[in-house]
Amino acid sequence: MAFTIAIDGPAAAGKGTIAKAVAAHFGFAHLDTGLLYRATGARALDLGGLDEDTAVRAAETLTEDDLARDDLRTSDAGQAASVVAAIPAVREALLNWQQAFARRDGGAVLDGRDIGTVVAPDAEVKLYVTASDAERARRRHAELVKARPDLTLDEVLDDLKARDRRDASRDTAPMKPADDAHVFDTTSMSIDAAVAEAVRLVDAAR
């Protein structure tokens, strides 16, 4: 039986952590759709650039091996993802794959930026996870500084704000809460509290 949980929100708000925990709690499959765009962006860079033709070619030839690359969590991959995600033909190339995953038997949790609005508008549960800019930057900096000791908090904050502007203002599938999404702010929440709230909302819909 299909049961879809759509989790959206900006970078470093906690949606990925919540999605993985919720999927594990209910025994559902999990897809971090942001990895699809990060992998497409990284592959496009490998193919020569982020122009539309190259990005579409990257999306159409994406493989599961591309999703396992060890450089997909870098700032460069994140910026490339935001650029290619604004290209309608790229989103179209990846949409069918995501929708098939969303309605798979046994339940699915997908997290991204347009799951509740575009990929799975009929999802049984829609969550929009957010947090303050300062808190998101702190979280992302703590993650990235291990590999880049010279990275400053201000650089991470500027990067997040640039991605937010691009993701929220694009013509195709802009980042925004679905009209029927449960919106909650994790700025002052522990991971356990945020996961518990998400589980409570899913339980209420089952």
C-alpha positions in Angstrom: 0.0 0.0 0.0 1.3 3.4 -0.9 1.6 6.2 1.7 3.6 9.3 0.8 5.2 11.7 3.2 6.5 14.9 1.6 9.0 17.0 3.5 10.1 20.4 2.1 12.1 23.3 3.4 15.3 25.3 2.9 18.8 24.0 3.3 20.0 23.1 6.9 16.5 23.4 8.4 16.6 19.8 9.4 14.3 18.2 6.8 16.9 15.6 5.8 17.5 14.4 9.3 13.8 14.4 10.1 13.0 12.5 6.8 15.6 9.8 7.5 14.3 9.3 11.1 10.7 9.3 10.1 11.4 6.7 7.3 13.2 4.5 9.8 10.4 4.8 12.4 7.7 3.7 10.0 9.8 1.3 7.8 9.3 3.5 4.7 11.8 4.0 1.8 13.5 7.4 1.8 14.7 9.6 -1.0 16.7 12.8 -0.6 15.6 14.4 -3.8 18.2 17.2 -3.3 20.8 14.6 -4.1 19.3 14.1 -7.5 19.9 17.8 -8.3 23.3 17.8 -6.6 24.3 14.8 -8.6 23.0 16.4 -11.8 24.8 19.6 -11.1 28.0 17.8 -10.3 27.7 15.7 -13.4 27.0 18.8 -15.5 30.1 20.4 -14.2 32.0 17.2 -15.2 30.5 17.4 -18.7 31.6 21.0 -19.1 29.2 23.5 -17.5 25.9 24.5 -16.1 24.3 25.6 -19.4 20.8 24.2 -20.2 21.9 21.6 -22.8 24.6 20.2 -20.6 22.4 20.2 -17.5 19.6 18.3 -19.3 22.1 15.8 -20.7 23.4 15.2 -17.2 19.9 14.7 -15.8 18.9 12.3 -18.6 22.0 10.1 -18.1 22.1 10.2 -14.3 22.8 6.8 -12.7 22.6 5.5 -9.2 26.4 5.6 -9.0 26.1 9.4 -9.5 24.0 9.5 -6.3 26.8 7.8 -4.4 29.5 10.4 -5.2 31.4 11.7 -2.1 31.4 15.3 -3.2 27.7 15.9 -3.3 27.6 17.7 0.1 30.1 20.4 -0.9 29.2 24.0 -1.4 30.0 23.8 -5.1 27.6 20.9 -5.6 24.9 22.8 -3.7 25.3 25.9 -5.8 25.3 23.8 -9.0 22.2 22.0 -7.8 20.4 25.3 -7.3 21.3 26.4 -10.8 20.2 23.3 -12.7 17.1 22.9 -10.6 15.9 26.2 -12.1 15.9 24.7 -15.6 12.4 23.3 -16.5 13.8 20.6 -18.7 16.0 19.3 -15.9 13.1 19.1 -13.5 11.0 17.3 -16.1 13.7 14.7 -16.7 13.8 13.9 -13.0 10.1 14.3 -12.1 8.8 10.9 -13.3 11.5 9.0 -11.4 10.6 10.9 -8.2 6.9 10.3 -8.6 7.3 6.6 -9.2 9.3 6.4 -6.0 6.7 8.4 -4.1 3.9 5.9 -4.8 5.9 2.7 -4.3 4.3 0.0 -2.2 5.3 0.0 1.5 5.4 3.8 1.9 7.9 6.5 1.0 9.4 9.6 2.5 10.8 12.2 0.1 12.5 15.4 1.2 13.4 18.4 -1.0 12.0 21.8 -2.0 9.0 21.0 -4.2 7.8 17.6 -3.0 4.4 18.7 -1.5 3.7 21.2 -4.3 4.9 19.4 -7.5 6.4 15.9 -7.0 3.7 14.5 -4.7 0.8 17.0 -4.4 -1.5 14.2 -3.2 0.9 13.0 -0.5 -0.9 11.9 2.6 1.3 14.0 4.8 3.1 17.2 3.9 5.6 18.9 6.2 7.5 22.2 5.6 10.5 22.4 7.9 12.2 25.8 8.4 14.6 27.5 10.8 16.2 31.0 11.2 19.0 32.0 8.7 21.5 32.2 11.6 20.7 28.8 13.0 20.8 27.2 9.5 24.1 28.8 8.8 25.5 27.6 12.2 24.4 24.0 11.4 25.8 23.9 7.9 29.1 25.6 8.9 29.6 22.9 11.6 29.1 20.3 8.9 31.3 21.8 6.2 34.2 23.2 8.3 35.5 19.7 9.0 36.6 19.5 5.4 37.2 23.2 4.9 38.8 24.7 8.1 39.1 28.1 6.6 35.4 28.4 5.8 33.7 31.2 7.7 30.2 31.4 9.1 29.5 34.5 7.1 30.4 32.7 3.9 28.0 29.9 4.7 25.3 32.4 5.6 25.8 34.3 2.3 25.7 30.9 0.4 22.4 29.9 2.1 20.7 33.2 1.4 21.8 33.1 -2.2 20.3 29.6 -2.6 17.1 30.6 -0.8 16.6 33.6 -3.1 17.2 31.5 -6.2 15.0 28.6 -5.1 12.1 30.8 -3.9 12.1 33.0 -7.0 12.5 30.5 -9.8 9.6 30.3 -12.3 9.4 26.6 -12.2 8.5 24.8 -8.9 9.6 27.6 -6.5 10.3 26.6 -3.0 7.3 27.3 -0.8 5.0 25.5 1.6 2.1 23.6 0.1 -1.2 25.1 1.1 -2.0 22.1 3.2 1.5 21.5 4.6 2.2 21.5 8.4 4.8 24.2 8.9 7.1 24.0 11.8 10.2 25.9 12.9 13.2 23.9 14.2 15.3 26.8 15.3 14.9 26.1 19.0 14.0 22.4 18.7 16.3 19.4 19.4 16.5 16.7 16.8 14.5 14.4 19.0 11.8 16.9 19.5 11.6 17.7 15.8 11.4 14.0 14.8 8.8 13.4 17.5 6.6 16.2 16.1 6.9 14.8 12.6 6.0 11.3 13.8 3.0 12.7 15.7 1.7 14.4 12.5 2.2 11.3 10.4 0.4 9.1 13.0 -2.5 11.6 13.0 -2.9 11.1 9.3 -2.7 7.3 9.2 
